[in-house]
Amino acid sequence: MHEFANNMAIPKKKLLLINPLNSSTKGLIIHKQVIYPPLGLGIIATLTPDNWEVELLDENFDEFEYRKADLVALTALTSSVTRAYEIAATYREKGIPTVLGGIHASMMPEEAKNLVDTVVIGEVESVWKSLIEDFEKGELKKQYMGKLLSMENAVRPTRSLFHKDYNFASVQTTRGCPMSCDFCSVHTFNGNCYRLRPIDEVLDELETIEHNMVYFVDDNLIGYGKKSQQRAIELFKGIIDRGIKIEWFCSASMNFADNEEVLEYASKSGCRMVLLGIESERIDQLQDMNKKLNAKMGIDSYDKVFSTIHKYGIAVLGAFIYGLPTDTPETMAARTEYINNASIDAVQATILTPLPGTGLFNRMIEDNKITLNNYPEDWQHYHFGKVVFKHELMDHDTISNEIALNWDKLYNENTLKKKFIRTLKQTKSPIAGIWSYGSNLQYYNLVFEHDDSRPHLDLVDIFGLKEIGENPFIKQQ
């Protein structure tokens, strides 16, 4: 009994999880109502043994202050890794071991090893318990290489750690992508095999979520081929049959509209908006970036896709890239004209950004085209809103100014109001209209954040919603 009492008195070790925020510029989306919780850190919390105390410091909501810990673990995208390194330095100076994981560290492990004590490469589930055991033995390694595991019995995040003001819950049902788009590193990080979570496990998790708004973080929720379509239908029917009351959005490919039964049950289960990676209206540019599915379909079929989706009361968020290698002022102006005239409800316009782990980055490094290359400091500029490379056909001032002009045409107040009215006509759904208009407002507020001549716009003011928590928007992953 005396030995048992002594064991009970052993203090728990402290694991501090940190979600860093880009401190230079907030990135593509800066408004708190559109962000979603750091799933990876929630998964780590679940994997950590019970003899540890786990705390989350989330810079999306909390200003950083030093907190005592035995071990510190951070995750970061490329745009936030500079901040992650800054925070890690604070703890390393005090002799507290730091661990960094996530997509940037996985793509640039040698860089990360110089700035943190341990790097987790790839998905964390297969290595975290070993890492903790090594730490407890005083044998923490410099690197742990994660394996691509089956999605069966996937680890659920400890959602109680997430800040109460997150309006969206995020859920993952698949991992991996068989496509190999030139500007994307998902297939490098999660593999090119499309791994599926069992439907019942997804539904069981959804039943535990208190939020009524959900973002499915899958890169393509619908997947590829008829088997994946049937799996999506089964998921949506399961949400309906279990009486899970949520409104949700997701990302998908242009094949989202191939099977109208998918759309029917997506809508009935609560789908309000879908992000489609359109990127460009030009076939040659789609081919150049290895966007095979879009190039094969052809631009003439896009409107049919949009109208089919609208038929089921779902809004379309179209993602487009500016500053492609063959872009000129004329081609970018044509892209803007296409976007404003097409049946697209919300627009995500970004600047071509060479992220580590992509073919685009490797090629630009080899050709010495990247201008903001003072790493790791310059990673903070890789937030899709700044030109970080030398364009072949436009100098820096020209491309930057032209993009600003195009974004003014995309996000000015009159254009957004016209899109809202068109969305109401196209979808016959006020909810879809509010979701898409709300998304557009976030981009408006970002683009004109430093323009004192333009008012900050909010759905709370425009539609008289009771509180910001009713604001259903989106954030780029």
C-alpha positions in Angstrom: 0.0 0.0 0.0 2.9 2.3 0.9 4.5 1.6 -2.6 1.2 2.4 -4.3 0.9 5.7 -2.5 4.4 6.7 -3.5 3.6 5.9 -7.2 0.5 8.0 -7.0 2.6 10.9 -5.7 4.9 11.0 -8.7 4.2 14.3 -10.5 3.2 14.1 -14.1 5.5 15.3 -16.8 4.3 18.3 -18.8 3.9 18.2 -22.6 3.2 21.7 -24.1 1.7 21.6 -27.6 2.1 24.9 -29.6 0.2 26.0 -32.7 2.2 28.9 -34.0 0.8 31.9 -36.0 2.7 33.7 -38.7 3.7 36.9 -36.8 4.7 38.8 -40.0 1.4 38.6 -41.8 -1.5 36.5 -40.8 -1.6 34.7 -44.1 -4.5 34.1 -46.5 -7.2 34.2 -43.9 -6.8 36.1 -40.7 -10.3 36.2 -39.1 -10.9 33.9 -36.2 -14.4 32.9 -37.3 -13.0 31.0 -40.3 -10.1 29.0 -38.8 -10.3 25.5 -37.6 -8.5 23.5 -34.9 -5.0 22.0 -35.2 -6.0 18.3 -35.7 -2.4 17.1 -35.6 -1.8 18.4 -32.1 -5.1 17.0 -30.9 -4.0 13.6 -32.2 -0.7 13.9 -30.4 -2.6 14.7 -27.2 -4.6 11.5 -27.6 -1.4 9.4 -28.2 0.4 10.8 -25.2 0.4 8.4 -22.1 -1.8 9.2 -19.1 1.2 9.9 -16.9 1.7 13.2 -18.8 -0.2 16.4 -18.5 -0.9 17.9 -21.9 -1.5 21.6 -22.6 -2.2 23.5 -25.9 -1.0 27.0 -26.5 -2.8 28.1 -29.7 -1.6 31.4 -31.1 -4.8 31.7 -33.1 -6.4 32.9 -29.9 -3.7 33.2 -27.2 -0.7 35.5 -27.1 2.5 33.5 -26.6 3.9 33.6 -23.1 6.5 31.2 -21.7 5.0 28.2 -20.0 6.8 25.6 -18.1 7.1 22.2 -19.7 9.3 19.1 -19.8 8.8 18.7 -23.6 7.5 21.1 -26.2 5.9 19.9 -29.5 5.0 22.3 -32.4 3.5 21.9 -35.8 3.8 24.3 -38.7 2.9 25.0 -42.3 5.6 26.7 -44.3 4.1 30.2 -43.7 4.2 29.7 -39.9 7.4 27.7 -39.5 9.5 30.9 -39.0 7.4 31.6 -35.9 7.7 28.0 -34.8 11.5 28.3 -34.9 11.3 31.5 -32.9 9.3 29.8 -30.2 11.5 26.7 -30.2 14.5 28.9 -29.6 12.9 30.3 -26.5 12.6 26.8 -25.0 16.0 25.5 -26.3 17.7 28.4 -24.5 16.3 27.0 -21.3 17.3 23.4 -22.1 13.8 22.2 -22.8 13.7 19.7 -25.7 11.6 20.8 -28.7 9.9 18.6 -31.3 8.7 19.9 -34.7 6.4 18.1 -37.0 4.0 18.9 -39.9 4.3 19.3 -43.6 7.1 21.9 -43.7 9.4 20.0 -41.3 8.7 16.8 -43.3 9.8 18.5 -46.5 12.8 20.3 -45.0 14.0 18.0 -42.2 17.7 19.1 -42.4 16.8 22.7 -41.9 14.5 21.8 -39.0 17.1 19.7 -37.3 19.3 22.8 -37.0 16.6 24.7 -35.2 14.8 22.2 -33.0 15.9 19.1 -31.1 13.8 16.5 -32.8 12.0 16.3 -36.1 9.0 14.1 -36.9 8.9 13.4 -40.7 5.5 12.4 -42.1 2.4 11.3 -40.2 2.9 11.1 -36.5 0.7 8.2 -35.4 3.3 5.5 -35.9 6.1 7.2 -34.0 4.8 9.3 -31.2 4.6 6.6 -28.5 8.2 5.6 -29.3 9.3 9.3 -29.1 7.8 9.7 -25.7 9.4 6.4 -24.5 12.8 7.6 -25.8 12.3 10.9 -24.0 11.5 9.2 -20.7 14.7 7.1 -21.1 16.8 10.2 -21.9 17.4 8.9 -25.4 15.4 11.3 -27.6 16.5 10.9 -31.3 17.1 13.8 -33.7 14.6 12.3 -36.2 11.5 10.0 -36.3 10.2 8.8 -39.6 6.4 8.2 -39.7 4.8 5.4 -41.7 1.6 5.6 -43.8 -0.8 3.6 -41.7 -4.2 2.3 -42.5 -7.0 4.7 -41.7 -8.8 1.9 -39.7 -9.1 2.7 -36.0 -7.7 6.2 -36.8 -6.8 8.2 -33.7 -9.3 10.8 -32.7 -8.1 14.2 -31.6 -8.5 15.3 -28.0 -11.1 18.0 -28.8 -11.3 19.3 -25.2 -7.9 20.9 -25.7 -9.1 23.1 -28.6 -10.1 26.7 -27.9 -13.8 27.1 -27.2 -14.1 29.9 -29.8 -13.4 27.7 -32.8 -16.6 27.8 -34.8 -15.8 24.9 -37.0 -14.9 21.4 -36.0 -12.6 19.6 -38.4 -12.9 15.9 -39.3 -10.8 13.8 -41.6 -12.2 10.8 -43.5 -9.4 10.1 -46.0 -5.7 10.7 -46.5 -3.5 10.7 -49.6 -3.9 11.8 -53.2 -3.1 9.9 -56.4 -2.7 13.2 -58.3 0.7 14.9 -58.5 -0.1 18.5 -59.2 3.1 20.5 -59.6 2.3 23.1 -56.9 1.1 20.7 -54.2 3.0 18.6 -51.7 0.1 16.5 -50.3 1.0 13.4 -52.3 4.6 13.7 -50.9 3.4 14.0 -47.3 0.4 11.7 -47.2 1.3 9.4 -50.1 -0.3 8.8 -53.4 -2.6 6.0 -52.2 -6.1 7.2 -51.3 -6.7 5.7 -47.8 -10.2 5.5 -46.5 -11.5 5.6 -43.0 -14.3 3.2 -42.2 -17.6 5.0 -42.5 -18.9 3.9 -39.1 -15.8 5.3 -37.4 -16.3 8.6 -39.1 -20.0 8.7 -38.0 -19.1 7.7 -34.5 -16.7 10.6 -34.3 -19.2 13.0 -35.8 -21.7 12.0 -33.0 -19.2 13.2 -30.4 -18.7 16.7 -31.9 -20.6 19.6 -30.2 -20.2 22.0 -33.2 -22.9 22.2 -35.7 -20.5 23.4 -38.4 -17.9 20.9 -39.7 -15.0 21.1 -42.2 -14.0 17.8 -43.7 -10.3 18.4 -44.1 -9.8 15.7 -46.8 -8.1 17.0 -49.9 -10.9 15.3 -51.9 -13.8 14.1 -49.9 -15.4 12.4 -53.0 -12.3 10.6 -54.1 -11.7 9.1 -57.5 -13.9 6.7 -59.4 -17.3 5.0 -58.8 -16.1 3.1 -55.7 -15.2 6.3 -54.0 -18.5 7.9 -55.0 -20.5 5.1 -53.4 -18.4 5.4 -50.3 -19.2 9.2 -50.2 -22.9 8.4 -50.6 -22.7 5.9 -47.8 -21.1 8.5 -45.5 -23.8 11.1 -46.3 -26.6 8.6 -45.9 -25.1 7.7 -42.5 -25.2 11.3 -41.4 -28.8 11.5 -42.3 -29.8 8.1 -40.9 -28.1 8.8 -37.5 -29.8 12.2 -37.3 -26.5 14.1 -37.1 -27.4 17.7 -37.5 -24.5 19.5 -39.1 -23.8 22.0 -41.9 -20.5 21.3 -43.6 -18.2 22.0 -46.4 -15.3 20.2 -48.1 -12.7 20.2 -50.8 -13.2 18.1 -53.9 -12.2 17.8 -57.5 -14.2 18.7 -60.5 -15.7 15.2 -60.5 -17.9 16.3 -57.5 -20.8 16.6 -60.0 -20.2 13.4 -61.9 -22.8 11.5 -60.0 -25.9 13.5 -59.0 -26.7 10.9 -56.3 -23.6 12.2 -54.5 -24.9 15.7 -54.7 -28.4 14.7 -53.5 -27.2 13.1 -50.4 -24.4 15.6 -49.8 -27.0 18.3 -49.7 -29.5 16.4 -47.6 -26.7 15.7 -45.0 -25.8 19.3 -44.7 -23.3 20.3 -47.4 -23.5 24.0 -48.0 -20.3 24.7 -50.0 -17.6 22.9 -51.8 -14.1 24.2 -52.7 -13.1 23.2 -56.2 -9.4 23.6 -57.3 -10.0 25.1 -60.7 -6.7 27.1 -60.8 -6.9 28.4 -64.3 -9.4 28.6 -67.2 -6.6 27.8 -69.8 -6.0 24.2 -70.8 -2.3 24.8 -71.5 -1.7 26.1 -68.0 -3.6 23.2 -66.5 -1.4 20.8 -68.4 1.8 22.7 -67.3 0.8 22.3 -63.6 -0.2 18.6 -64.1 -3.8 19.3 -63.3 -4.8 16.3 -65.3 -8.5 16.0 -64.4 -9.3 19.6 -65.1 -7.4 19.7 -68.4 -9.1 16.5 -69.6 -12.6 17.9 -68.8 -11.9 21.2 -70.6 -13.2 24.7 -69.7 -16.4 24.2 -71.7 -17.7 21.6 -69.2 -17.1 23.8 -66.1 -20.4 25.6 -66.2 -22.2 22.3 -66.4 -20.4 21.2 -63.2 -21.3 24.4 -61.4 -25.0 24.4 -62.5 -25.3 20.7 -61.5 -23.9 21.5 -58.0 -26.2 24.5 -57.7 -29.2 22.4 -58.5 -28.8 20.8 -55.0 -28.5 24.1 -53.2 -24.7 23.9 -52.7 -22.4 26.9 -53.3 -19.2 26.6 -55.3 -15.9 28.1 -54.0 -13.5 28.3 -56.9 -9.8 28.3 -56.2 -7.6 30.1 -58.8 -3.9 30.9 -59.1 -2.4 34.1 -60.4 1.3 34.4 -61.5 1.5 31.1 -63.3 4.7 30.8 -65.5 2.9 31.7 -68.7 0.8 34.5 -67.1 0.9 38.0 -68.5 -1.2 41.1 -67.5 -3.6 40.1 -70.3 -4.0 36.4 -69.2 -4.6 37.4 -65.6 -7.2 40.0 -66.6 -8.9 37.3 -68.7 -8.9 35.0 -65.7 -10.6 37.7 -63.6 -13.2 38.3 -66.3 -13.9 34.6 -66.5 -14.3 34.3 -62.7 -16.6 37.2 -62.5 -18.8 36.0 -65.4 -18.8 32.3 -64.5 -21.3 30.7 -62.2 -18.8 30.7 -59.3 -20.2 31.8 -55.9 -17.1 32.5 -53.9 -13.5 33.0 -55.0 -10.2 32.0 -53.5 -7.5 33.8 -55.5 -3.9 33.1 -54.5 -0.5 33.8 -55.9 1.6 30.9 -57.2 3.8 29.9 -54.3 6.7 27.4 -54.5 6.3 25.3 -51.4 9.0 22.8 -50.3 8.2 19.3 -51.4 6.7 20.3 -54.7 8.0 20.0 -58.2 7.5 23.7 -58.6 9.8 24.5 -55.6 12.5 22.1 -56.8 12.5 23.5 -60.3 12.6 27.1 -59.1 15.5 26.4 -56.7 17.5 24.7 -59.5 16.8 27.6 -61.9 17.6 30.2 -59.2 14.2 31.9 -59.6 13.2 32.3 -56.0 13.9 35.8 -54.8 12.7 35.5 -51.1 15.2 32.8 -50.2 16.8 33.9 -46.9 15.6 30.9 -45.0 14.2 30.4 -42.5 13.2 34.1 -42.1 11.6 34.3 -45.5 9.3 31.4 -45.1 6.9 33.8 -43.3 6.2 35.3 -46.8 5.0 32.0 -48.3 1.4 32.6 -47.4 0.0 32.8 -51.0 -0.4 36.5 -50.9 3.0 37.6 -52.0 5.2 37.1 -55.1 8.3 35.3 -53.8 9.9 34.4 -57.2 11.2 35.9 -60.4 8.6 35.7 -63.1 9.9 35.2 -66.6 7.4 37.5 -68.3 6.8 40.2 -65.8 9.1 42.1 -63.4 8.3 42.1 -59.7 6.5 45.4 -59.6 4.5 44.6 -62.7 3.2 41.3 -61.5 2.5 42.6 -58.0 0.6 45.6 -59.3 -1.4 43.6 -61.8 -2.4 41.1 -59.2 -3.6 43.9 -57.0 -5.7 45.3 -59.8 -7.2 41.9 -60.5 -8.0 41.3 -56.9 -9.7 44.7 -56.7 -12.0 43.6 -59.5 -12.6 40.2 -57.8 -13.3 41.5 -54.3 -14.8 44.9 -54.6 -18.1 45.4 -52.8 -20.3 45.7 -55.9 -18.9 42.5 -57.4 -19.5 40.6 -54.2 -23.1 41.8 -53.9 -23.7 40.8 -57.5 -22.3 37.3 -56.8 -24.5 37.0 -53.7 -27.7 37.8 -55.7 -26.6 35.4 -58.4 -25.9 32.7 -55.9 -29.4 33.0 -54.5 -30.8 32.6 -58.0 -28.6 29.7 -58.9 -28.9 27.7 -55.7 -32.3 28.9 -54.5 -30.8 28.6 -51.0 -30.4 31.5 -48.7 -28.0 29.4 -46.6 -25.7 28.7 -49.5 -25.9 32.4 -50.3 -24.8 33.4 -46.9 -22.0 30.8 -46.8 -20.5 31.9 -50.1 -21.0 35.6 -49.5 -19.4 35.3 -46.1 -16.4 33.6 -47.6 -16.1 36.4 -50.2 -16.2 39.0 -47.4 -13.3 37.4 -45.7 -11.2 37.8 -48.8 -12.4 41.3 -49.2 -11.4 42.2 -45.7 -7.9 40.6 -46.2 -7.3 42.3 -49.6 -8.3 45.7 -48.3 -7.1 45.2 -44.7 -4.8 48.2 -44.9 -7.0 50.4 -47.0 -8.6 53.0 -44.7 -10.9 54.2 -47.5 -12.8 50.9 -47.5 -15.0 49.7 -44.7 -14.6 46.4 -42.9 -17.5 44.2 -44.0 -19.2 41.6 -41.8 -22.3 39.4 -42.2 -23.3 40.4 -38.7 -23.9 43.9 -40.0 -25.3 43.0 -43.4 -27.7 40.2 -42.5 -28.4 41.0 -38.8 -27.1 37.7 -37.5 -27.2 37.5 -33.7 -23.5 36.7 -33.2 -20.3 36.0 -35.1 -20.7 32.3 -34.2 -23.4 32.1 -36.9 -20.8 33.1 -39.5 -20.0 30.0 -41.6 -16.8 30.7 -43.5 -13.7 29.0 -44.8 -10.0 28.9 -44.4 -7.3 27.5 -46.7 -5.5 24.6 -45.3 
